[in-house]
Amino acid sequence: MKKILTPNGRIIKKQYLLAFLLGGLPLHTVVAAGFDCTNSSLNETEKKICDTSYLSRTDSLINEMYSAKSASSISQGTLKRDQVKWLRERNLCGGDANCIELSYRNRKQQLDSTLGFLSVEQIFKNEIDPPLDENIVNKNGFVIKDNPWKVRKLFSRSEVSHELNLSSGSDDPRAWQIMTYKVVNGDLVLFFAVTTQNSIKIIMYRNDKASVFTTHDYNRGLKNAKDISLISQDPTSFTYSMAPGVDYLDDSTEFFKVNIINGFISQPIKTEVLDEASRTEAKWVGHCGRHSCIGNSVSPDKKWRIATPYLSYENSDEGIYFFPENNPDLGVNVFMPQTDNNDREYGYNRNFTWGEENTFYFDNDGGLACIWKSNIEKKITERILPVEGLIKPFYVNYSSHPYVISSHENYSSIDNESNRLDGYFIAKN
């Protein structure tokens, strides 16, 4: 059997070469191919793999690697299509072992380039808040604790603004907002709105690439043209409104619809919107402790509302409250007074997003900041992203799993840290 000299002078049999190069299982581990070698319909390449121990071991390692990458990918559809394409190309090798080896090497390089999720410590380093004390329970019985999710960066606003040649001011975090998301051909597709003085651009982010989806220009030098809003959506479409700014001559609001048909995303089509879809909901006022609070954030099942009183940091009624939809007097605080955690002379800015079933997510800009998840039924509020710079949570259900996208806007005083952390991040449990 052929022997090969490794860089450290060790002689290794070729049947273990690929496992050695792949850095996979220990060399003594016995592993079968990633498919059924007893299948009577195996092609010539598959038979060669089953009959050759080191190829069989390598096939198993590649299969495990693909499964792990797929589980953490937000482009599972593309990853699967690439896998099918690679298998088809590999099978053209027939019984040529050298050709099969090269195919495995190439596939490993492709999978290595697939982005995965890391711990918050690995990405944010010194930006992380200290751990919470254990067994924190508020007066309503909500357990408040740490449960950090894994995270990965989506993109940098400044880099995307430069690459797409967006208008001046487009690298300002205040110019960006997440509109919606869709799952198209198995891939997560995100839509962002970028508002500048003369235009609103919708940016589509897909397969780790950002592109300009459409542009709404304002040729009359409109200022403060920021009113773009999602009106309605379903799995295969979404509709948004474009409301004119204060200096615009035409005071009508326009509506546009985007359709997804057979995996193709259409350009926005001007459309009419039913009165009930465009109607502004009446202001809903509840009682957060001894104070009034406005809550228009209704849960998807219409059972609950969220509200916050936006009080000063020293007020004991400060917190995040949920209400039964029609009971403004039954507010329950899922958080805690922030007196000991905020040394500013003003209150808090908060953003909410509903998640799966009886859960919602919020940020807390001030005091115990970061991104939080609260489960109404289990009475648990968890700090899932202990990074104060992360705000504006946006919930995504992809491949039957919860994800949260957030914007990093609290730049470090160190310039290179500011550049590294600028942009949007996605997290998963």
N, C-alpha and C positions, 0 to 999 in steps of 0.2 A: 504494500500500500504506500502511496506517495507520501513523503514527509516534507514539511515546510518549516523553515527557520523564521521564528517570530523576531520582532525588533529587540527583545530582551535576551535573545540567544536561545530561547526554549524551542525545542523541536516538537511540533504538534502534527498529529495525523490530519489529513485533509478532511476526513469525515467530521472533525470537530471545528474546522476552520471558520465556517460561517457563524456558528454559535459564539465562537471566540470574538469575532469581529463585531457581531451585533451586541455584544455585552449583555447577553440575555441570561438564560439559566446557567447554573453551574455545569461544568463539562460532564460530570458524572450522571446528571439527571436524564432519565429516559423519557422522551416525549414523542408522541405520535404526530403525524401530520394533522393539519387543521381541518381535514375532511375525512370522510369514511373510506378507508382503503379497501373495504370489502365490497364496495359498490361494483356491480358488474359492468357498469357503463363508463368506467374511467377512461379518459383519453390517454394518449401516449405520454404526455408530460406528467400527468397525475400518476400513472403507473411507475414512471421513472422516480418520482418523488417518494412514493411508497416503498420502492425497492432499494432506495439509497438512504441510509440512516441519517447522514448529516443534512441532506435536503429535507427529509421528513422533520427533523428537529427545527430547521430554519423556517419551514412553512408554518409550524406551530407558533414559533416566536412572532413571525410577521402577523399571523392571524390574531394573536393576543394583543399585539401592538395596535392593529387596526381597530379592534373592539374597544380598547381603552381610549383611543383618539376619538372614535365616534361618540362615545358616551359623554365626552367633554366638548364636543364641537357644536358650534351654532350654525354650521353649514353641513349638516348630516346628509342632505340630499346630494350635494356635490361630492362629498367624500365617498358616498356609496357608488355614485356613477364613476368616479375615478377608480375605485376598487374593481368594479366590473370591467372597465376598460383595461386595467392592468392585468387582470386574470386572463382576459382574451389575448393580450399580447404575450403574456408568459406562456400560454398554451401553444403558441406558434413555435416554441422552442423544440417541440417534439421530445425526443429522448436525449437531447444535447445537454449534459449536466452543466457545462460551462455557461451556456446560454441561460439556463435556469438560475444559476448563481448570480449572474449579472442582473437578471431581472429582480431578484430579491434585494440586491444591493440598492438598485435604483428606487425600488418601492420604499425601502427604509429611509432613504434620503427625503423622499416626498413626505412620508409620515412625520419625520423629524421636524419638518418645516411647518407642520400644523400647530397653530397656537393652542395652548391649553390654559387651565386655570391654576393659579398659585395662591399661596396663603397671603393674607394682607400684610404680614411681616415682610415677605419677600418683595413686595411691590412698594409699599409705603414707608417701610423702615422707620425713620424717626418721626413720621407724621402721625403715628398711632397714639391714641389716648391711653392712659393707664387703665389697667383692669378695674372693673367694678368690685366693690365689696360683695362677698357672698351673702346669699339669703336676704336680699333686699325685697321687702314686701310692703306695698303701699296700703293705705287704710281701707281700700276696696278689695284687698286680697290678691292683687296682681303681683306675681313674682317678676322682678326686674333683674335680668342677668345678661351676661355676655354669651354669645353663640356666633363667633365669627364665621362668615361664609368665605368661600374661595372667590377669587376675583381675577380678571384680566382686563387689559386696556383695549378699548375699541379703536380710538383714534385721537389724535391731537387736533384741536380746533385750528391752531395756527398753521400746522402743516397742511391740513385739508384746504384752508383758505388760500394758502400759497399755491398748492398743486392745482387747484381748480380755478385759480385766478379770480377769486371772489372780490366783491367790492370792498373799498376801504371800510374798516370797522367790523368786518366779518369775523375777526379773530377775538372780538369782545364776547365773553360768555353771555352777556345780556342780550346779544343778538340771536342767540340760538334757543330753540326749544324742540323737544321731541313731539312729533305729531301723533304717530301711530306706528304699528308694526303689522306685518303680515307674514305668513309662512307660505312660500312659493316654491314648488318643486322640492319640498323638504328642507329648504333653507330659510333661516330667519332673515327677513328684510326689514330694515328700519328706515323711517322717513323723518327727516329733520327739517324744520323751517328756519332759514337764516334771514333776518330782517336788517336791512341797511337803509340809508337815507333815500335811495332811489329805487330799490327793488326788494322783492321777497323771493328767495330761491328755495326750492324744495330739494334737499340733498337726500339721495338714496344710498344707504350703506348695505352692501351685500358681498358675501365672500371676502370679507376683510378689505373691501375697496369702496371708496366713496365716489359718487358721480353726481353731476347736476341732473336732476330728474326733470325739472321744469323751472321757468322763471316768470315772475310777474313784475314787469317793469312799470315805473312811474315816470313819465317823461315831462311832468310839469314841476319837477323839483319838490315833490311832496316830502314833507318832514313828518317824522313819527308815524310812518306807515307800518304799524306793527300788528294790526288786527287781522291775523289769520287764525282761524279756529276750526277744529274738527267738529263736524256737526253730527254725523252718524257713520256707522260702519257695520259690516258683517264679514264673515271669513273671505269673501271674494270681492269686496269693494270698500271704498270709504269716500265720504263726501266732506268737503271743507268749504268754509266761507271766506271771502275776501271783503272786509269792510273798509270803506275809504277813510282816509285820514281827515283831519280837520280842515286842511287847505284844498282838498280835492273838490273839483267843480261838480262832479256827478255824485249825488248823495245816496245812490242805491248800492245795496250789497249784492255781490255776485257769488254764485255757488258753483263748485266744480266737483265732478265725480271721477274717481279712478277705479277702473274695473280690472279684475284679474281673471283671464279666460285661458284655459288650457296652459297654465304656467306662464302666460305672457301678461305683463303689466302695461296697461294702456296709458297713453297720455291723458291728462285731465280733460274732461269734456264739460263744457258749460251746461248747467242743468237747472231745473226748477226743484225746489225743496218744499215738501208739504209743511203746512203751517205748524203742525205739532212737532216736527223735527227741528224747526228753527226758532221755536218759541223760547224765550228766556224764562227760566223757572223763578217763581216768586221767592223772595228772600225768606229763609227759614230761620227762626230765632229760638234757641234753646237756653237752658240755664246751666252754666258751668259753675257749680258751687253757688256762690252768692252773686254771680255776675252773669249778664247776658252774653251770649256768643252766637255768631252766625255760622250755620252749617249747611252748605249746599252739596256736600260730598256724599252722595247716596250710594249704598252698596249695590252691586250688580243684581242681587235678588230683591232689592227694594225694601229690605228689612231694617237696615241700620243707616245712621248718619254719623259723621265725625265732625267735631267742632273744637276750636281752641279759643280761649278768652283773650289771648294776646295781652296778658297783664304784665306789670313790671316784675322784675326778677324776684322781688321780696314778697310777693303776694302768695298766700298759702293756697289759693284756688288755682294757681298756675298749673297747667297740664294739658293732656290730650283726653278728650271726652268722647264716648260713643253713646248714642241714643237709639232706642227703638224708634222706627221711622216716624210714628205719629204721637210720640210722647216726649215733648220738649222738656218736661220736668224730671225725667229719669236719666239724667246724664251720669255716666260712670267714668271716673278718671282712671286711665290705664297707665299713667305715668306718675310723676311725683313733683312736689314743689321743688323749684330749682334754687332756693335761697343759698344753699351751701356750695353751689356749683357755678354760679354766674356772678362775676364781680362788675358787670356793666351796669349802667344806669338806665337801661331800657329793656324791653321784653324780648320776644322771640319771633323769628320769621319761620313759618312752617309750611311744608308742602306735604300733601297726602296722596296716596294712590291705593285703591282697593286691590286685594290679591285674591287668592283662592278661598272660596267659601267664607268663613267668618274671620278672615285675617285682613289687616291693612298695614301699610308701610308709611313711615313719615320720617322727615328730617327734623332736627332740633338745633337751629343755628343760634348757639349761645348755651352756656352751661354744659350739660351732658349732650353734646352735639352728635354728629354722625348720623347713620341711617339705622332705623329701628323697625322691628316687625312686632305687631301685637296680635295675639290670637284671643278673640273675645270669648270663645267657648272654653278654652283651656286656661284662661286668665294668666297668660304669660306674655310679657313684653321683653323682647330680646334685642340687644344691640348687635346687629349682624355685620355692620361695617364701622369699626371704631376709628374712623378717620374724619376729623372735623371739617376738612375741605370738601367732603362729599355731601352734596345736597340734591334736592329735586329728584326723589326716587320715582321710577317709572316701572310699573309691573309688566312682565312678559310671561306668558305661558307658552313654552316651546317644548315640543316633544313630551307633553304631559308633565313638565317639570317647571317649578317657579324660578324665574330669574328676575333680578332687579338691576336696572340701568340707572346710573347717577352721574352727575356732573361735578367735576372737581374745579372749584372756583376760589378756594382760599389759598392763594399761592404762597409758597415759602419765600422767606427773605433771600434765600440763595437762588441766584438766577438760574443755574443749571437744574435745580430742583423744580423751579417754576415751569421750565420748559418740559421737563420729564413728566410732570404730573398734569399738565394742562390737557383738558379734554374729557372724554366720556369713558366710563368703566362699566363693565357688566359683571354681576356676581351671581353665584349659585350656591346652594347648600350642599 
